Amino acid sequence: MKQQINPTDCAEIMGAYSHGLKVDVGDSEMIFVTGQIAMDKDGNAVAPDNIEKQTEFVFESIEKILNEANSTMDDIVKVVIYVTRMADFSKISPIRNKYLANSKPVSTLIEINKTVKEGCDIEIDVIAIKKKYEQKNHNQSQ
């Protein structure tokens, strides 16, 4: 079973996709977050030419999507970061490290020509896994 995750305070969806999908995988749930860019609800690029502000904005968007799925940044197991300038790595890395300090996921950084929105210089997608919590039956005989 899968559940679409589309927080109302995230950027408007521009096609046939979801911001996130929560997928039941037995005793856990996987949350797949679509690549997020620094675009506001009105479709405008946030802080063009400021990679630090864009990176913060993107991680905050990811956090909103995960929270909507009852998950947190600590549940992230994989992150892929796409940047238009590899030279920005030294500016992105401290922000990445702040948001992923507890999860320490596997990580990939890729340089690309551009994102889908002019002025957005970073795109990040993640996968998170969250254990389901089941209440124990207190009426079991011991």
N, C-alpha and C positions, 0 to 999 in steps of 0.2 A: 504494500500500500504506500502511496506517496501523497504528500500534502504540499500544496503551493504556499510559499511564504512571500508575501508582497506587502510590507509595511506601507501605510499611507503616507508617511513622512519621508519616503525615499523618492528618488527621481522617477518620473513617469516612465513606464515600460514602453519601449519603442518598437515592439514586434511580438512575435509568438514565443515568449519565454517568460520565466518567473525570476524574481530576484533570488529566490532560494527554493529548494525542494527538500522536504524532510522525508526520508525513506526508512520504513520499518525494516530492520534486518535482524529479527529474532529478539535477543535480549538487549539490543542497542538500536539507536536511530542514527542514520547518517544524514548530515545536512550539507548540501551542495550549494555554494553561493556563487552565482553568476559573476563574471568579471565586473567589478564596480569601478567607475571613473568619478572624477570630481565634477559632477554635474548636479546643479540644484533642481528643485521640483519644476521650475519653469523652463528647464532645458538649457540653462546658461552654464558655461564653464566657470568653475569656482577658482579664484586666484590664479588666472593664467600666468605662466612663467614663474610661479612660486611652488617649487616641488615639495617643500616642507608642508605648506598649508594644504596642498592637494593630497599628499600622503595621509595627513591627519584626517582630512575629510573622508577619504576612502575607508580608512580603518574604522572611523566612527559609523559609516554606513554599514560596513560589515557587521559591526557590533550590534546595531539595531536589528539587522536581519536575523542574526543568531539569537538575540534576545526574544524576538517574535517566535522563534522555534523552541523556546525554553532551553536555550543553550548559551554558552559563553565563549569568549575568546580562548579560554583555557582548554576547550574541547577541540580546538583546531589541530588537525594532524598533517595537513598539507597546505602550503601556500605557493601560489605562482604569481610573480610580480613582473609585469610588462612595463618597460620604461622607454621613452623616446630618446633618452641620453644616458648611456651607461656611466658617464662621468658624474651623474647625480647619485650614484650608489652611496657615496659617503654622507650624503644628506638624508637619504631614505633609510639607511641602516639603523641609526639610533631610534628613529620613530618606530620602525618595524620591531626592533628589539624591545621597546617599551610595551607594545601591545601583545607581543608573543613571548614575553619573559617566562611565563609559567608553562606554556604548552610546548615550546621548543619543537615546532613541527619540521618535517622535511620541507625543503624550500628550493625554489628555482627562480632565477632572475634572468629575464630575456630582454634584449634590446629589440625594439620594433620601430618601423618608420613613423607610424602615427596611430592614434586611437580613433574610434568612431566619431569623436567630437573634437573639433578644432579647439585648441587651447588646453585640452586635457592631456597631460604628459605621463600619466601613470594609470595602469589598470591592474587590479588585484582580484584574483579569485581564490577561494578557499574550500576545503572540505573539513568538516568537523564530525566527530563521532561522540555520541553521548549515550551512556548506559541508561537503560530504563530502570526506574526505581519501583519495585513492587512492594506493597504492604504485606507483611507477614500475617498469617492468620493466627491470632492469639488464642483461638479456641482449639488448637491442635493439642492432642494428648501427648504427654511427655513420658 
